[in-house]
Amino acid sequence: MANNEYSESSRTEHEYIKQTRVDSEYLLSLKSEQAINTVLGWHGGKIGKYRYEVNVSKKSSKLGINNGKVWKLCIWDGEKGMAKGCVVNYDGGWQIRPDKEFEPYVKQILKIYD
């Protein structure tokens, strides 16, 4: 019986170690992806209930908002998701211009990243 208890305990420990390894690999993968995105100029955040993503070049560009460094910007309702909740979109030009409610958000984002 002692042998049985030991093998059950070992199995549980083995499963725990295996799961910990999977979790660690996922976390490392996620951190690597975040680092790569940052190097490529991608940043994101939250303003109120809205989320945003920006792509920032190292130098000002004709494609940037107001000829600045931010050349991609999307602001969306975090509850609806990016596809259904997009309220502002700039990708080298305005696809969805900010209305008066979102102009302060755009200014705040540009102040941070431009």
Short mmCIF file of the C-alpha atoms (twelve columns), coordinates in Angstrom:
data_MODEL
# 
_entry.id   MODEL 
# 
loop_
_atom_site.group_PDB 
_atom_site.id 
_atom_site.type_symbol 
_atom_site.label_atom_id 
_atom_site.label_alt_id 
_atom_site.label_comp_id 
_atom_site.label_asym_id 
_atom_site.label_seq_id 
_atom_site.Cartn_x 
_atom_site.Cartn_y 
_atom_site.Cartn_z 
_atom_site.pdbx_PDB_model_num 
ATOM 1   C CA . MET A 1   0.000   0.000  0.000   1 
ATOM 2   C CA . ALA A 2   2.842   2.374  0.759   1 
ATOM 3   C CA . ASN A 3   4.130   1.704  -2.728  1 
ATOM 4   C CA . ASN A 4   0.755   2.663  -4.227  1 
ATOM 5   C CA . GLU A 5   0.622   5.909  -2.258  1 
ATOM 6   C CA . TYR A 6   4.117   6.786  -3.432  1 
ATOM 7   C CA . SER A 7   3.349   6.189  -7.110  1 
ATOM 8   C CA . GLU A 8   0.102   8.212  -6.866  1 
ATOM 9   C CA . SER A 9   2.016   11.013 -5.182  1 
ATOM 10  C CA . SER A 10  4.762   10.849 -7.812  1 
ATOM 11  C CA . ARG A 11  2.237   10.927 -10.617 1 
ATOM 12  C CA . THR A 12  0.632   14.036 -9.163  1 
ATOM 13  C CA . GLU A 13  4.022   15.678 -8.712  1 
ATOM 14  C CA . HIS A 14  4.977   14.753 -12.276 1 
ATOM 15  C CA . GLU A 15  1.748   16.261 -13.615 1 
ATOM 16  C CA . TYR A 16  2.362   19.392 -11.547 1 
ATOM 17  C CA . ILE A 17  5.893   19.745 -12.928 1 
ATOM 18  C CA . LYS A 18  4.632   19.176 -16.471 1 
ATOM 19  C CA . GLN A 19  1.915   21.843 -16.065 1 
ATOM 20  C CA . THR A 20  4.398   24.273 -14.507 1 
ATOM 21  C CA . ARG A 21  6.716   23.773 -17.489 1 
ATOM 22  C CA . VAL A 22  3.850   24.457 -19.933 1 
ATOM 23  C CA . ASP A 23  2.853   27.592 -17.979 1 
ATOM 24  C CA . SER A 24  6.466   28.809 -17.915 1 
ATOM 25  C CA . GLU A 25  6.900   28.232 -21.648 1 
ATOM 26  C CA . TYR A 26  3.657   30.098 -22.370 1 
ATOM 27  C CA . LEU A 27  4.712   33.021 -20.165 1 
ATOM 28  C CA . LEU A 28  8.119   33.160 -21.855 1 
ATOM 29  C CA . SER A 29  6.436   33.039 -25.268 1 
ATOM 30  C CA . LEU A 30  4.044   35.830 -24.273 1 
ATOM 31  C CA . LYS A 31  6.872   38.011 -22.939 1 
ATOM 32  C CA . SER A 32  8.892   37.376 -26.109 1 
ATOM 33  C CA . GLU A 33  5.919   38.369 -28.261 1 
ATOM 34  C CA . GLN A 34  5.436   41.550 -26.231 1 
ATOM 35  C CA . ALA A 35  9.136   42.402 -26.563 1 
ATOM 36  C CA . ILE A 36  9.060   41.824 -30.322 1 
ATOM 37  C CA . ASN A 37  5.941   43.970 -30.685 1 
ATOM 38  C CA . THR A 38  7.606   46.778 -28.724 1 
ATOM 39  C CA . VAL A 39  10.726  46.578 -30.904 1 
ATOM 40  C CA . LEU A 40  8.497   46.728 -33.989 1 
ATOM 41  C CA . GLY A 41  6.827   49.851 -32.629 1 
ATOM 42  C CA . TRP A 42  3.526   48.357 -31.432 1 
ATOM 43  C CA . HIS A 43  2.088   49.658 -28.182 1 
ATOM 44  C CA . GLY A 44  -1.313  49.485 -26.576 1 
ATOM 45  C CA . GLY A 45  -3.264  50.540 -23.562 1 
ATOM 46  C CA . LYS A 46  -6.559  51.602 -22.124 1 
ATOM 47  C CA . ILE A 47  -8.339  54.942 -21.704 1 
ATOM 48  C CA . GLY A 48  -11.559 54.601 -19.731 1 
ATOM 49  C CA . LYS A 49  -13.573 51.760 -21.246 1 
ATOM 50  C CA . TYR A 50  -11.698 52.101 -24.538 1 
ATOM 51  C CA . ARG A 51  -8.614  50.191 -25.625 1 
ATOM 52  C CA . TYR A 52  -6.082  51.354 -28.176 1 
ATOM 53  C CA . GLU A 53  -3.157  50.138 -30.253 1 
ATOM 54  C CA . VAL A 54  -0.613  52.295 -31.999 1 
ATOM 55  C CA . ASN A 55  2.304   51.632 -34.284 1 
ATOM 56  C CA . VAL A 56  5.047   54.179 -33.854 1 
ATOM 57  C CA . SER A 57  7.957   54.750 -36.222 1 
ATOM 58  C CA . LYS A 58  11.336  55.956 -34.998 1 
ATOM 59  C CA . LYS A 59  11.140  59.091 -37.138 1 
ATOM 60  C CA . SER A 60  8.339   61.433 -38.139 1 
ATOM 61  C CA . SER A 61  6.700   60.492 -41.419 1 
ATOM 62  C CA . LYS A 62  4.296   61.833 -44.030 1 
ATOM 63  C CA . LEU A 63  2.162   58.785 -43.216 1 
ATOM 64  C CA . GLY A 64  1.988   59.703 -39.528 1 
ATOM 65  C CA . ILE A 65  -0.862  61.567 -37.870 1 
ATOM 66  C CA . ASN A 66  -0.028  65.272 -38.355 1 
ATOM 67  C CA . ASN A 67  3.208   64.102 -40.062 1 
ATOM 68  C CA . GLY A 68  4.323   62.574 -36.762 1 
ATOM 69  C CA . LYS A 69  5.573   59.182 -35.595 1 
ATOM 70  C CA . VAL A 70  2.186   57.504 -35.024 1 
ATOM 71  C CA . TRP A 71  1.228   55.973 -38.346 1 
ATOM 72  C CA . LYS A 72  -1.342  53.441 -37.130 1 
ATOM 73  C CA . LEU A 73  -3.928  54.037 -34.414 1 
ATOM 74  C CA . CYS A 74  -7.044  52.142 -33.472 1 
ATOM 75  C CA . ILE A 75  -9.327  52.985 -30.549 1 
ATOM 76  C CA . TRP A 76  -12.195 50.638 -29.759 1 
ATOM 77  C CA . ASP A 77  -14.808 49.910 -27.145 1 
ATOM 78  C CA . GLY A 78  -13.205 47.244 -24.974 1 
ATOM 79  C CA . GLU A 79  -16.557 45.590 -24.289 1 
ATOM 80  C CA . LYS A 80  -17.401 45.168 -27.989 1 
ATOM 81  C CA . GLY A 81  -13.965 44.186 -29.265 1 
ATOM 82  C CA . MET A 82  -11.860 45.748 -31.994 1 
ATOM 83  C CA . ALA A 83  -13.912 44.565 -34.981 1 
ATOM 84  C CA . LYS A 84  -17.330 45.693 -33.721 1 
ATOM 85  C CA . GLY A 85  -16.321 48.506 -31.385 1 
ATOM 86  C CA . CYS A 86  -13.802 50.516 -33.444 1 
ATOM 87  C CA . VAL A 87  -14.459 54.249 -33.001 1 
ATOM 88  C CA . VAL A 88  -11.190 55.688 -34.386 1 
ATOM 89  C CA . ASN A 89  -8.923  54.179 -37.035 1 
ATOM 90  C CA . TYR A 90  -5.852  55.647 -38.721 1 
ATOM 91  C CA . ASP A 91  -3.625  53.605 -41.032 1 
ATOM 92  C CA . GLY A 92  -1.545  56.097 -42.979 1 
ATOM 93  C CA . GLY A 93  -4.797  58.051 -43.356 1 
ATOM 94  C CA . TRP A 94  -8.126  58.299 -41.571 1 
ATOM 95  C CA . GLN A 95  -10.474 55.359 -42.100 1 
ATOM 96  C CA . ILE A 96  -12.602 56.432 -39.103 1 
ATOM 97  C CA . ARG A 97  -12.027 60.018 -37.981 1 
ATOM 98  C CA . PRO A 98  -12.415 60.791 -34.287 1 
ATOM 99  C CA . ASP A 99  -15.574 62.674 -33.404 1 
ATOM 100 C CA . LYS A 100 -15.479 65.320 -30.660 1 
ATOM 101 C CA . GLU A 101 -15.834 62.709 -27.899 1 
ATOM 102 C CA . PHE A 102 -12.638 60.918 -28.987 1 
ATOM 103 C CA . GLU A 103 -10.435 63.871 -29.998 1 
ATOM 104 C CA . PRO A 104 -9.075  64.199 -26.419 1 
ATOM 105 C CA . TYR A 105 -8.150  60.491 -26.476 1 
ATOM 106 C CA . VAL A 106 -6.253  60.898 -29.741 1 
ATOM 107 C CA . LYS A 107 -4.440  63.965 -28.364 1 
ATOM 108 C CA . GLN A 108 -3.522  62.077 -25.193 1 
ATOM 109 C CA . ILE A 109 -2.174  59.110 -27.174 1 
ATOM 110 C CA . LEU A 110 -0.196  61.387 -29.502 1 
ATOM 111 C CA . LYS A 111 1.259   63.200 -26.491 1 
ATOM 112 C CA . ILE A 112 2.551   59.863 -25.179 1 
ATOM 113 C CA . TYR A 113 3.882   58.324 -28.408 1 
ATOM 114 C CA . ASP A 114 4.633   61.168 -30.816 1 
# 
